[in-house]
Amino acid sequence: MRILFFSDYYPPEVNAAATRVHERARLWVREGHDVTVITSVPNFPQGRVHAGYRNRLWQSEIIDGVKVVRVWTFVAANEGTVRRFLDFLSYMVTSFIFAWREKRPDIVTSTSPQFFCAVAAWAHASMRRLPYVFELSDLWPASITALGAMKPGLLMRWMEQLELHLYRSADSVVALTEDFRRDLTSRGIAPGKIYVVRNGVDLSQYSPRPRDAARAAELGLTDTFTLAYIGTHGVAHALDNLLRAAKLVAATAPQVRFLLVGDGAARDDLLKLQKELRLSNVLIAGPQPKADMPSWWSIADVAIVSLRNIELFSGVIPSKIFEAMGMGLPILFVAPEGEASRIVTDAGCGIAVPPEDPRALADAVTALAADPARVARFRKASIAAAPKHSRTEQAQKMLEVYRAVLEARAASRL
């Protein structure tokens, strides 16, 4: 099968979309499929082009057997509104144009969160009369309004109409959560065209391992109880809540440390808050290469997953959950109760804490630090749960969707 995949993000970027698309694409290649990804020059989230790359009009490379085509975009940091929209719109235009240079695929796919990527893929598939699959990882633009980045109005209503048009026009929509499927069906999208393929983890990369003693010693975390948040430091993640909880924990549990690894729009504010609160029990590290993530996770005793207290986020399943499971880490889920919290609690591999409640988080952290037997039970449960969410299984499910779409197309021609 020849697959043409539109994704605004791709390694060496390390966000969830880049990781998900890459890890599946290389598995498809290993099975003999031909995969091309149309993406931009790596720059997320800082809005700075990564070393070794230039923001050229067109360039290509092979990564793990996947042909990666990078097109010019208006590079912007993951913050603000106008510049980010220029980034999204420029990718929509250039990806659509340069996709015509590629061999005719059997199927076209795009992934959200930003659906101008989907516009480019849908337009390309429509003009070439190819089947199109929309992978939905975020209810965009609803999440923009929920985060306060844009106010409801004429533009938002137009974007919502465009969103619905893309769902209706796609041969199939692959939702990352059951809540997303329910949202789509409630808005009139035919249930039969919606599949659910949850996020997952590459167990060949993320698996239990000894603590990286050298890294822990370098960071001063050798004899500590460490809780780690590893991922984008964005406005959606409420990481200031972790710092305020750390202030409360410091007096009662001096052995506890909070480790934040990554970058994003909120990072500078977090550094300022750390200084303001005089937190010696918080370490905020910068962005790290994707290949080093398992080493950073190995330092942790507990993984933290955090989101803001927004109702829309009850339907989101952060990919960090599955990476933590793969590493055999207990999970402290600090986000609205919903599908993701049920995954954690049903597996028995962690606990859910109300979001944006520093006292509740501090109490949960203190209790875990004082109960090594409970932490050990959570570790064992994480290891047992991880194979149920393997990236290999996810990649196979996506291929099943593609085959079903191709078969339906072929049948319609008879």
C-alpha positions as CSV (number, residue, x, y, z in Angstrom):
1,M,0.0,0.0,0.0
2,R,1.3,3.5,-0.8
3,I,0.3,5.9,2.0
4,L,0.6,9.7,1.7
5,F,0.4,11.3,5.2
6,F,0.0,15.0,6.0
7,S,1.4,16.0,9.4
8,D,2.5,19.4,10.5
9,Y,4.8,17.8,13.1
10,Y,7.5,15.1,12.7
11,P,10.7,14.1,14.3
12,P,13.1,15.4,15.4
13,E,10.2,17.3,17.0
14,V,9.1,15.4,20.1
15,N,5.4,16.3,20.6
16,A,2.6,13.6,20.6
17,A,1.6,14.0,17.0
18,A,5.2,13.8,15.7
19,T,5.9,10.7,17.7
20,R,2.6,9.0,16.9
21,V,2.9,9.5,13.1
22,H,6.6,8.5,13.0
23,E,6.3,5.4,15.1
24,R,3.4,4.0,13.1
25,A,4.9,5.0,9.7
26,R,8.2,3.1,10.4
27,L,6.1,0.0,11.4
28,W,4.2,0.2,8.1
29,V,7.5,0.5,6.2
30,R,8.8,-2.6,7.9
31,E,5.7,-4.5,6.7
32,G,6.5,-3.5,3.1
33,H,4.2,-0.4,2.7
34,D,5.5,2.7,0.9
35,V,5.0,5.7,3.2
36,T,5.6,9.4,2.5
37,V,5.0,12.1,5.1
38,I,4.5,15.8,4.1
39,T,5.6,18.0,7.0
40,S,7.4,21.2,7.8
41,V,10.9,22.0,8.9
42,P,11.3,20.9,12.6
43,N,10.8,23.9,14.8
44,F,8.1,23.1,17.5
45,P,7.5,24.4,20.1
46,Q,10.1,27.2,20.2
47,G,9.6,28.4,16.6
48,R,13.3,28.0,16.0
49,V,14.5,25.7,13.1
50,H,16.4,22.8,14.5
51,A,20.2,22.5,13.9
52,G,21.0,20.9,10.6
53,Y,17.9,22.1,8.9
54,R,16.9,25.1,6.8
55,N,13.5,26.4,6.1
56,R,13.6,25.6,2.4
57,L,10.8,25.6,-0.1
58,W,11.2,21.8,-0.5
59,Q,13.5,19.2,0.8
60,S,13.3,15.5,1.6
61,E,15.1,12.8,3.6
62,I,14.6,9.2,4.6
63,I,14.0,8.5,8.3
64,D,13.7,4.8,9.3
65,G,12.6,4.0,5.7
66,V,9.9,6.7,5.6
67,K,10.2,9.4,3.0
68,V,9.9,12.7,4.8
69,V,9.1,15.7,2.6
70,R,9.6,19.1,4.3
71,V,8.0,22.1,2.9
72,W,8.4,25.8,3.6
73,T,6.2,27.4,6.3
74,F,6.0,30.6,8.2
75,V,7.8,29.4,11.3
76,A,6.3,30.6,14.6
77,A,6.5,29.7,18.2
78,N,3.7,27.7,19.8
79,E,2.2,30.8,21.4
80,G,-0.1,33.7,20.3
81,T,-2.7,33.5,17.6
82,V,-1.9,35.5,14.5
83,R,1.6,34.1,13.9
84,R,0.5,30.6,14.6
85,F,-2.3,30.9,12.1
86,L,0.1,32.1,9.5
87,D,2.2,29.0,10.2
88,F,-0.8,26.7,9.9
89,L,-2.1,28.4,6.7
90,S,1.4,28.4,5.0
91,Y,1.7,24.7,5.7
92,M,-1.7,24.1,4.2
93,V,-0.7,25.9,1.0
94,T,2.8,24.5,0.5
95,S,2.0,20.9,1.6
96,F,-0.9,20.9,-0.9
97,I,1.3,22.2,-3.7
98,F,4.3,19.9,-3.2
99,A,2.2,16.8,-2.6
100,W,1.7,16.7,-6.3
101,R,5.4,15.9,-6.8
102,E,4.9,12.6,-5.1
103,K,3.8,9.3,-6.8
104,R,0.1,8.7,-6.8
105,P,-0.8,7.1,-3.4
106,D,-3.4,4.5,-2.7
107,I,-4.7,6.5,0.3
108,V,-4.3,10.0,1.8
109,T,-4.3,10.7,5.6
110,S,-3.9,13.7,7.8
111,T,-3.7,14.2,11.5
112,S,-4.8,17.0,13.7
113,P,-4.7,19.0,16.1
114,Q,-4.7,21.9,13.6
115,F,-7.1,21.1,10.8
116,F,-5.7,23.3,8.1
117,C,-3.4,20.2,7.7
118,A,-6.6,18.3,7.1
119,V,-7.8,20.9,4.5
120,A,-4.6,20.3,2.5
121,A,-4.9,16.5,2.6
122,W,-8.7,16.6,1.8
123,A,-8.2,19.0,-1.1
124,H,-5.3,16.9,-2.5
125,A,-7.3,13.6,-2.2
126,S,-10.4,15.2,-3.7
127,M,-8.6,16.6,-6.8
128,R,-6.9,13.2,-7.4
129,R,-10.0,11.3,-6.6
130,L,-8.3,9.4,-3.8
131,P,-9.7,8.0,-0.6
132,Y,-9.1,10.3,2.4
133,V,-8.9,9.4,6.1
134,F,-9.0,12.1,8.8
135,E,-7.2,11.2,12.1
136,L,-8.8,13.3,14.9
137,S,-6.5,13.8,17.9
138,D,-8.1,17.1,19.1
139,L,-11.5,18.8,18.8
140,W,-10.1,21.8,17.0
141,P,-11.3,24.6,17.0
142,A,-13.3,23.9,20.2
143,S,-10.1,23.6,22.1
144,I,-9.0,27.0,20.9
145,T,-12.0,28.6,22.4
146,A,-11.8,26.5,25.6
147,L,-8.2,27.8,26.1
148,G,-9.2,31.4,25.5
149,A,-7.0,31.8,22.5
150,M,-10.0,33.0,20.4
151,K,-13.4,34.2,21.3
152,P,-16.7,32.8,19.8
153,G,-17.7,34.8,16.8
154,L,-18.1,34.7,13.0
155,L,-14.6,33.3,12.4
156,M,-15.1,30.5,14.9
157,R,-18.5,29.6,13.4
158,W,-16.9,29.5,10.0
159,M,-14.1,27.2,11.3
160,E,-16.7,24.9,12.9
161,Q,-18.5,24.6,9.6
162,L,-15.2,23.8,7.9
163,E,-14.5,21.2,10.6
164,L,-17.9,19.5,10.0
165,H,-17.3,19.6,6.2
166,L,-14.0,17.8,6.6
167,Y,-15.6,15.1,8.8
168,R,-18.4,14.6,6.3
169,S,-16.2,14.6,3.3
170,A,-13.6,12.1,4.6
171,D,-14.1,8.4,3.7
172,S,-13.3,7.7,7.3
173,V,-12.6,9.5,10.6
174,V,-10.2,7.9,13.0
175,A,-10.8,9.3,16.5
176,L,-8.2,8.9,19.2
177,T,-10.9,8.6,22.0
178,E,-14.4,7.3,22.4
179,D,-15.4,10.7,23.6
180,F,-14.4,12.2,20.3
181,R,-16.5,9.6,18.5
182,R,-19.5,10.5,20.7
183,D,-19.0,14.2,20.0
184,L,-18.9,13.6,16.2
185,T,-22.0,11.4,16.2
186,S,-23.9,14.0,18.3
187,R,-23.2,16.5,15.5
188,G,-24.5,14.3,12.8
189,I,-21.5,12.5,11.5
190,A,-22.4,9.0,10.4
191,P,-21.3,6.5,13.1
192,G,-20.4,3.9,10.5
193,K,-17.5,5.9,9.2
194,I,-15.9,6.6,12.6
195,Y,-13.3,4.3,14.0
196,V,-11.5,4.6,17.4
197,V,-7.7,4.0,17.5
198,R,-6.3,5.1,20.8
199,N,-2.8,6.4,21.2
200,G,-0.1,4.0,22.3
201,V,3.6,3.4,23.1
202,D,6.5,1.8,21.3
203,L,7.4,-0.9,23.7
204,S,10.7,-1.5,21.9
205,Q,11.8,2.0,23.1
206,Y,9.8,2.4,26.4
207,S,10.3,-0.4,28.8
208,P,11.3,-0.8,32.5
209,R,14.9,-0.1,33.0
210,P,17.3,0.7,35.8
211,R,17.5,4.3,36.9
212,D,20.1,6.3,34.9
213,A,22.4,6.8,37.8
214,A,24.8,9.2,36.1
215,R,21.9,11.5,35.0
216,A,20.3,11.3,38.4
217,A,23.6,12.2,40.1
218,E,24.1,15.1,37.7
219,L,20.7,16.5,38.5
220,G,21.0,15.9,42.3
221,L,18.2,13.3,42.3
222,T,20.1,10.2,43.6
223,D,18.4,9.8,46.9
224,T,15.1,11.5,46.2
225,F,11.5,10.6,45.5
226,T,11.1,12.1,42.1
227,L,7.9,12.9,40.2
228,A,8.4,13.8,36.5
229,Y,6.4,15.7,34.0
230,I,7.9,15.1,30.5
231,G,6.3,16.8,27.6
232,T,5.1,20.2,26.2
233,H,5.0,23.0,28.7
234,G,1.9,24.6,27.2
235,V,-1.0,26.7,28.4
236,A,-3.2,23.6,28.3
237,H,-1.1,21.8,30.9
238,A,-1.6,23.8,34.1
239,L,2.0,23.2,35.2
240,D,1.9,26.1,37.6
241,N,-0.3,23.8,39.7
242,L,2.7,21.5,40.1
243,L,4.9,24.3,41.3
244,R,2.3,25.5,43.9
245,A,1.9,21.9,45.1
246,A,5.7,21.6,45.4
247,K,5.7,24.6,47.7
248,L,3.2,22.8,50.0
249,V,5.1,19.5,49.8
250,A,8.5,21.0,50.7
251,A,7.7,21.4,54.4
252,T,6.4,17.9,55.0
253,A,8.3,15.7,52.5
254,P,11.8,17.1,52.0
255,Q,12.9,14.1,50.0
256,V,10.4,14.8,47.2
257,R,11.5,16.5,44.0
258,F,9.5,17.6,40.9
259,L,11.2,17.3,37.5
260,L,9.8,19.1,34.5
261,V,11.4,18.2,31.1
262,G,10.4,20.0,27.9
263,D,9.6,23.3,26.4
264,G,6.6,25.4,25.4
265,A,4.7,28.6,25.7
266,A,4.4,28.4,29.5
267,R,8.0,27.6,30.2
268,D,9.3,31.2,30.9
269,D,6.3,31.8,33.2
270,L,7.2,28.6,35.1
271,L,10.8,29.7,35.6
272,K,9.6,33.0,36.9
273,L,7.1,31.3,39.3
274,Q,9.8,28.9,40.5
275,K,12.0,31.9,41.4
276,E,9.1,33.7,43.0
277,L,8.1,30.7,45.2
278,R,11.8,30.0,46.0
279,L,11.4,26.3,45.1
280,S,14.5,24.2,45.7
281,N,12.6,21.0,45.2
282,V,11.7,21.7,41.5
283,L,14.0,21.2,38.6
284,I,12.9,22.6,35.2
285,A,15.1,21.1,32.5
286,G,15.0,22.2,28.9
287,P,13.9,20.2,25.8
288,Q,15.6,16.9,25.2
289,P,16.1,14.7,22.2
290,K,13.4,12.1,21.7
291,A,15.9,9.3,21.9
292,D,16.8,10.4,25.4
293,M,13.3,10.3,26.8
294,P,13.4,6.7,28.3
295,S,16.6,7.8,30.2
296,W,14.8,10.8,31.6
297,W,11.7,8.7,32.5
298,S,14.0,6.2,34.3
299,I,14.9,8.8,36.9
300,A,11.3,9.2,38.0
301,D,9.5,7.3,40.7
302,V,6.1,8.6,39.5
303,A,4.9,10.1,36.2
304,I,2.7,13.1,36.3
305,V,0.1,13.8,33.6
306,S,-1.4,17.2,33.9
307,L,-4.2,19.2,32.1
308,R,-6.2,22.3,32.9
309,N,-9.6,22.1,34.5
310,I,-11.5,22.4,31.3
311,E,-14.5,20.2,30.6
312,L,-13.4,19.6,27.0
313,F,-10.2,17.9,28.3
314,S,-12.2,15.1,30.0
315,G,-12.3,13.5,26.5
316,V,-8.5,13.8,25.9
317,I,-6.1,10.9,26.4
318,P,-2.6,12.3,26.8
319,S,0.1,10.0,25.2
320,K,2.2,10.4,28.3
321,I,0.0,7.9,30.0
322,F,1.2,5.1,27.7
323,E,4.8,6.1,27.8
324,A,4.6,5.9,31.6
325,M,3.0,2.5,31.4
326,G,5.7,1.3,29.1
327,M,8.4,2.5,31.6
328,G,6.5,0.7,34.4
329,L,5.9,4.0,36.2
330,P,3.0,4.8,38.6
331,I,0.8,7.6,37.2
332,L,-0.5,10.6,39.0
333,F,-3.3,11.8,36.7
334,V,-4.0,15.5,37.4
335,A,-6.7,16.4,34.9
336,P,-10.5,16.4,34.5
337,E,-12.1,13.0,35.2
338,G,-13.0,11.1,32.0
339,E,-11.8,8.5,29.6
340,A,-8.1,8.9,30.4
341,S,-8.6,8.8,34.2
342,R,-10.6,5.6,33.8
343,I,-7.7,4.0,31.8
344,V,-5.4,4.7,34.7
345,T,-7.7,3.7,37.6
346,D,-9.1,0.7,35.8
347,A,-5.6,-0.6,35.2
348,G,-4.8,0.0,38.8
349,C,-1.5,1.8,37.9
350,G,-2.1,5.2,39.5
351,I,-4.5,7.7,41.0
352,A,-6.5,10.6,39.7
353,V,-6.3,14.0,41.4
354,P,-8.6,17.0,40.8
355,P,-6.9,19.4,38.4
356,E,-5.6,22.8,39.4
357,D,-6.0,22.0,43.1
358,P,-2.5,22.4,44.7
359,R,-3.5,21.1,48.1
360,A,-5.1,17.9,46.7
361,L,-2.0,17.3,44.6
362,A,0.4,17.9,47.5
363,D,-1.6,15.5,49.7
364,A,-1.5,12.8,47.0
365,V,2.3,13.3,46.5
366,T,3.0,13.1,50.2
367,A,0.9,10.0,50.6
368,L,2.7,8.2,47.7
369,A,6.2,9.2,48.9
370,A,5.3,7.7,52.3
371,D,4.0,4.4,50.9
372,P,6.6,2.5,48.9
373,A,4.5,-0.7,48.8
374,R,1.6,1.2,47.1
375,V,4.1,2.6,44.6
376,A,5.4,-0.9,43.9
377,R,1.9,-2.2,43.2
378,F,1.3,0.7,40.8
379,R,4.5,-0.1,39.0
380,K,3.6,-3.8,38.6
381,A,0.1,-2.7,37.2
382,S,1.7,-0.3,34.7
383,I,4.0,-3.0,33.3
384,A,1.0,-5.3,33.0
385,A,-1.2,-2.7,31.2
386,A,1.4,-1.5,28.7
387,P,1.0,-4.3,26.1
388,K,-2.7,-3.5,25.8
389,H,-1.7,-0.1,24.3
390,S,1.3,-1.0,22.1
391,R,2.1,1.1,19.1
392,T,2.3,-2.0,17.0
393,E,-1.3,-2.8,17.7
394,Q,-2.3,0.8,16.9
395,A,-0.5,0.7,13.6
396,Q,-2.3,-2.5,12.6
397,K,-5.6,-1.0,13.4
398,M,-4.9,2.0,11.2
399,L,-4.0,-0.4,8.4
400,E,-7.3,-2.2,8.9
401,V,-9.1,1.2,8.5
402,Y,-7.2,1.9,5.3
403,R,-8.1,-1.5,3.9
404,A,-11.7,-1.1,4.7
405,V,-11.8,2.3,3.0
406,L,-10.0,0.9,-0.1
407,E,-12.4,-2.0,-0.2
408,A,-15.4,0.3,0.1
409,R,-14.1,2.5,-2.7
410,A,-13.5,-0.5,-4.9
411,A,-17.0,-1.8,-4.2
412,S,-18.6,1.5,-5.1
413,R,-17.1,1.3,-8.6
414,L,-18.7,-2.0,-9.4
